[in-house]
Amino acid sequence: VNGLLWQTNAMFRPFVEVNTVGPNLNDRKRKFGTKTKSNTWSPKYNETFQFILSSDDGPEAYELHLSVKDYCFAREDRIIGMTVIQLKDLSEKGSCASWYPLVKNINMDETGLTILR
């Protein structure tokens, strides 16, 4: 994460939450999170997560949703921004070291999360 733009009066503790989205994941772990980094606007993360996907569907059926959040102990974590990565793009490359822009056009309602790309 590079050059986060975020206003806060409290300690800033950013972390990244990684979710897999796709078919046949009900019985599998779908969400992981990095450790928080205190008071830095350009945190660096070097963490690995393993997701077990269904063998019924190929990588084109899955997405990774990455959310950069500000950790808050006494209330819900605040979303700074999100990005979506198509798993087929990662599987074609074999690995990925890239910058992805964070989107701030996020809406949460009773139907779920809407990300305007």
LUMROTI-838266 format. One line per field, with one value per residue: residue number from 1; x, y, z of N, C-alpha, C in turn. Coordinates in Angstrom, 3 decimals, padded with zeros to 6 digits. Layout:
N
n: [NUM	...]
n.east: [X	...]
n.north: [Y	...]
n.up: [Z	...]
ca.east: [X	...]
ca.north: [Y	...]
ca.up: [Z	...]
c.east: [X	...]
c.north: [Y	...]
c.up: [Z	...]
This chain:
117
n: [1	2	3	4	5	6	7	8	9	10	11	12	13	14	15	16	17	18	19	20	21	22	23	24	25	26	27	28	29	30	31	32	33	34	35	36	37	38	39	40	41	42	43	44	45	46	47	48	49	50	51	52	53	54	55	56	57	58	59	60	61	62	63	64	65	66	67	68	69	70	71	72	73	74	75	76	77	78	79	80	81	82	83	84	85	86	87	88	89	90	91	92	93	94	95	96	97	98	99	100	101	102	103	104	105	106	107	108	109	110	111	112	113	114	115	116	117]
n.east: [000.863	000.574	001.120	-001.354	-004.401	-005.977	-007.982	-007.696	-008.236	-007.301	-004.991	-003.525	-003.953	-003.446	-004.537	-004.796	-007.526	-008.323	-010.484	-011.956	-014.098	-016.587	-017.914	-019.078	-017.782	-018.682	-018.004	-015.392	-012.506	-012.668	-011.766	-009.006	-006.592	-004.079	-001.429	-001.674	-000.251	001.285	000.636	001.605	001.725	002.354	002.309	004.027	003.505	004.254	003.034	001.576	-001.194	-003.255	-005.716	-008.277	-009.826	-012.795	-012.760	-014.471	-014.751	-012.968	-010.206	-011.271	-013.737	-013.485	-012.761	-010.538	-011.078	-009.720	-009.420	-008.431	-008.142	-008.757	-007.829	-009.925	-010.382	-012.606	-014.819	-016.396	-014.104	-012.799	-013.308	-010.843	-010.268	-010.844	-010.029	-010.422	-009.349	-009.111	-008.982	-008.217	-006.460	-004.241	-003.598	-002.800	-000.399	001.109	002.320	002.197	003.200	002.203	000.841	-002.298	-005.000	-006.861	-010.312	-012.792	-015.475	-017.745	-020.484	-022.611	-025.390	-028.578	-028.549	-025.930	-022.477	-021.454	-019.278	-018.142	-016.565]
n.north: [-001.163	002.201	005.533	006.275	008.044	009.435	010.564	010.924	011.142	009.559	006.854	005.550	002.502	000.641	-002.238	-005.134	-006.811	-009.875	-011.431	-014.305	-014.733	-016.579	-019.622	-022.478	-022.240	-022.416	-024.117	-023.535	-021.648	-018.249	-015.699	-013.682	-011.809	-009.265	-008.420	-005.503	-002.279	000.214	003.682	004.477	005.706	004.416	001.448	-001.720	-005.021	-008.408	-011.059	-014.321	-016.067	-018.924	-020.205	-022.563	-023.802	-024.798	-027.812	-028.063	-025.802	-023.506	-021.091	-018.785	-018.383	-017.107	-014.369	-012.112	-010.057	-007.247	-005.358	-002.379	-001.392	000.599	-000.272	-000.498	-000.594	-000.313	-000.093	-000.745	-001.648	000.759	001.212	002.009	001.780	-000.287	-003.050	-005.182	-008.296	-010.404	-013.860	-015.484	-013.890	-013.853	-016.584	-017.093	-015.711	-016.910	-015.792	-012.679	-009.377	-006.450	-003.098	-001.981	000.175	001.734	001.706	003.995	004.165	002.733	000.876	-000.260	-002.168	-003.695	-005.725	-006.347	-005.830	-003.245	-002.445	000.128	000.177]
n.up: [000.000	-000.824	000.017	001.461	001.677	004.219	006.840	010.276	013.785	015.686	016.528	013.623	012.111	009.695	007.808	005.648	004.318	002.886	000.714	-000.766	-003.507	-005.010	-006.535	-004.605	-002.045	000.521	002.711	003.210	004.307	003.702	004.197	005.037	006.929	007.115	009.423	011.504	010.765	012.486	012.470	009.827	006.524	004.238	004.314	004.323	003.380	003.819	003.550	003.384	002.064	001.849	-000.195	-000.506	-003.235	-005.051	-006.900	-008.951	-010.472	-012.566	-012.339	-013.478	-012.359	-009.961	-007.685	-006.024	-003.343	-002.093	000.745	002.163	005.406	008.355	011.470	014.259	017.639	019.432	017.830	014.622	012.034	009.739	006.282	004.008	001.310	-001.619	-003.818	-006.660	-007.810	-010.519	-010.329	-012.437	-013.860	-012.177	-012.101	-014.691	-014.847	-012.861	-010.622	-008.780	-008.615	-008.176	-008.452	-007.411	-007.928	-005.302	-004.789	-003.882	-004.133	-002.651	-001.513	001.026	001.694	002.529	000.665	000.244	-000.615	-002.769	-005.306	-007.171	-010.162]
ca.east: [000.000	001.476	000.571	-002.777	-005.008	-006.954	-007.986	-008.084	-007.762	-006.763	-003.865	-003.826	-003.434	-003.980	-004.313	-005.470	-008.381	-008.392	-011.632	-012.218	-015.502	-016.807	-018.827	-018.719	-016.832	-019.403	-017.350	-013.969	-012.130	-012.670	-011.284	-007.758	-006.173	-002.685	-001.212	-001.764	000.986	000.911	001.014	002.362	000.869	002.795	002.698	004.488	003.070	004.882	002.315	001.074	-002.449	-003.611	-007.147	-008.634	-010.960	-013.509	-012.198	-015.531	-014.700	-011.634	-009.893	-012.090	-014.959	-013.167	-012.152	-010.007	-011.458	-008.764	-009.903	-007.513	-008.984	-008.146	-008.262	-010.514	-010.641	-013.902	-015.927	-016.127	-012.985	-013.246	-012.748	-010.119	-010.471	-010.882	-009.762	-010.825	-008.418	-009.633	-008.038	-007.697	-005.309	-003.104	-003.231	-002.104	000.958	001.796	002.491	001.843	003.745	001.626	000.092	-003.697	-005.606	-007.953	-011.565	-013.509	-016.914	-018.209	-021.783	-023.070	-026.787	-029.114	-028.266	-024.513	-021.466	-021.392	-018.039	-018.230	-015.224]
ca.north: [000.000	003.329	006.883	006.275	009.329	009.085	011.491	010.304	011.815	008.504	006.151	004.936	001.135	-000.003	-003.645	-005.556	-007.990	-010.549	-012.343	-014.959	-014.725	-017.513	-020.730	-023.655	-021.896	-022.348	-024.843	-023.204	-020.328	-017.304	-014.378	-013.587	-010.432	-009.043	-007.746	-004.050	-001.493	001.420	005.061	004.621	005.983	003.541	000.178	-002.822	-006.315	-009.559	-012.172	-015.300	-016.719	-020.017	-020.432	-023.828	-023.552	-025.974	-028.418	-028.057	-024.569	-023.000	-019.798	-017.700	-018.246	-016.544	-013.056	-011.722	-008.707	-006.731	-004.155	-001.742	-000.886	001.180	-001.077	000.251	-001.546	-000.171	-000.022	-001.441	-001.148	001.651	000.884	003.099	001.556	-001.690	-003.388	-006.539	-008.951	-011.635	-014.937	-015.997	-013.068	-014.320	-017.957	-017.048	-015.213	-017.778	-014.995	-011.299	-008.282	-005.326	-002.076	-001.882	001.367	001.515	002.353	004.499	004.139	001.504	001.021	-001.455	-002.106	-005.004	-006.737	-006.681	-004.850	-002.807	-001.743	000.750	000.194]
ca.up: [000.000	-000.979	000.109	001.806	002.008	005.240	007.962	011.535	014.995	016.550	015.941	012.330	012.105	008.492	007.502	004.427	004.431	001.588	000.631	-002.042	-003.899	-006.107	-006.238	-003.798	-000.990	001.794	003.790	003.187	004.831	002.585	004.595	005.782	007.127	007.484	010.703	011.377	010.770	013.222	012.116	008.596	005.379	003.147	004.944	003.483	003.896	003.180	004.172	002.425	002.415	000.943	-000.332	-001.138	-004.121	-005.535	-008.113	-009.960	-011.251	-012.849	-011.727	-014.036	-011.574	-008.648	-007.534	-004.725	-002.933	-001.122	001.423	003.098	006.489	009.547	012.612	015.363	018.716	020.086	016.873	013.363	011.237	008.671	004.976	003.342	-000.115	-002.030	-005.204	-007.026	-008.723	-011.104	-010.066	-013.720	-014.219	-011.376	-012.455	-015.983	-014.610	-011.918	-009.412	-009.075	-007.818	-008.904	-007.733	-007.813	-007.329	-004.356	-005.152	-002.714	-004.421	-002.029	-000.866	001.721	002.090	002.934	-000.361	000.280	-000.945	-004.165	-005.615	-008.481	-010.764]
c.east: [000.905	000.714	-000.915	-003.233	-006.157	-006.850	-008.458	-007.520	-007.129	-005.543	-004.319	-003.153	-003.978	-003.632	-005.081	-006.255	-008.546	-009.529	-011.668	-013.721	-015.633	-017.695	-018.219	-017.663	-017.454	-018.669	-015.855	-013.713	-011.958	-012.046	-010.001	-007.423	-004.708	-002.621	-001.331	-000.369	000.642	001.521	001.949	001.399	001.257	003.246	003.124	004.093	003.778	004.292	001.719	-000.211	-002.730	-005.116	-007.362	-009.918	-011.601	-012.835	-013.222	-015.446	-013.252	-011.419	-010.722	-013.370	-014.731	-012.552	-011.538	-010.443	-010.477	-009.291	-008.805	-008.394	-008.132	-008.704	-008.761	-010.928	-012.083	-015.083	-015.517	-014.955	-013.520	-012.541	-012.104	-010.336	-010.408	-010.406	-010.155	-009.831	-009.071	-008.591	-007.457	-006.487	-004.060	-002.652	-002.492	-000.652	001.767	002.067	002.220	002.532	003.331	001.012	-001.320	-004.289	-006.744	-009.159	-012.264	-015.014	-017.501	-019.537	-022.164	-024.526	-027.263	-028.845	-026.799	-023.651	-021.506	-020.106	-018.180	-016.830	-015.198]
c.north: [001.220	004.645	006.923	007.678	009.045	010.070	010.767	011.125	010.823	007.881	005.446	003.574	000.382	-001.486	-003.970	-006.825	-008.569	-011.564	-013.009	-014.950	-015.649	-018.658	-021.774	-023.373	-021.928	-023.008	-024.552	-021.828	-019.377	-015.958	-014.504	-012.117	-010.354	-008.519	-006.239	-003.437	-000.146	002.685	005.164	004.798	005.159	002.205	-000.861	-004.122	-007.413	-010.802	-013.050	-015.915	-017.807	-020.225	-021.767	-023.603	-024.871	-026.509	-028.454	-026.858	-024.132	-021.638	-018.639	-017.461	-017.495	-015.151	-012.952	-010.287	-008.289	-005.419	-003.635	-001.063	-000.271	000.408	-000.176	-000.742	-001.494	-000.110	-000.763	-000.801	-000.310	001.298	002.134	002.996	000.071	-001.822	-004.840	-007.072	-010.235	-012.733	-015.516	-015.197	-013.494	-015.707	-018.012	-016.613	-016.153	-017.090	-013.539	-010.365	-007.009	-004.321	-002.043	-000.643	000.985	002.337	002.788	004.487	002.817	001.782	-000.304	-001.243	-003.516	-006.101	-007.132	-005.515	-004.531	-002.025	-001.187	000.883	001.100]
c.up: [000.000	-000.886	000.403	002.161	002.969	006.378	009.202	012.684	015.955	015.875	014.666	012.276	010.894	008.424	006.238	004.724	003.037	001.643	-000.737	-002.271	-005.096	-005.657	-005.310	-002.735	000.405	002.951	003.885	003.794	003.657	002.923	005.412	005.950	007.511	008.908	010.458	011.396	011.394	012.642	010.914	007.436	004.159	003.726	003.913	004.161	003.118	003.847	003.082	002.957	001.390	000.984	-001.026	-001.920	-004.530	-006.795	-009.242	-010.899	-011.443	-012.222	-012.271	-013.247	-010.256	-008.750	-006.151	-004.472	-001.846	-000.568	002.332	004.137	007.584	010.735	013.732	016.439	019.209	019.122	015.601	012.624	010.088	007.371	004.381	001.840	-000.422	-003.466	-005.423	-008.044	-009.220	-010.913	-011.352	-014.171	-013.449	-011.802	-013.786	-015.810	-013.724	-010.592	-009.791	-008.092	-008.544	-007.947	-008.294	-007.161	-006.385	-004.783	-003.873	-002.919	-003.951	-001.345	-000.219	002.111	002.416	001.901	-000.401	-000.141	-002.440	-004.348	-007.029	-009.057	-011.959]
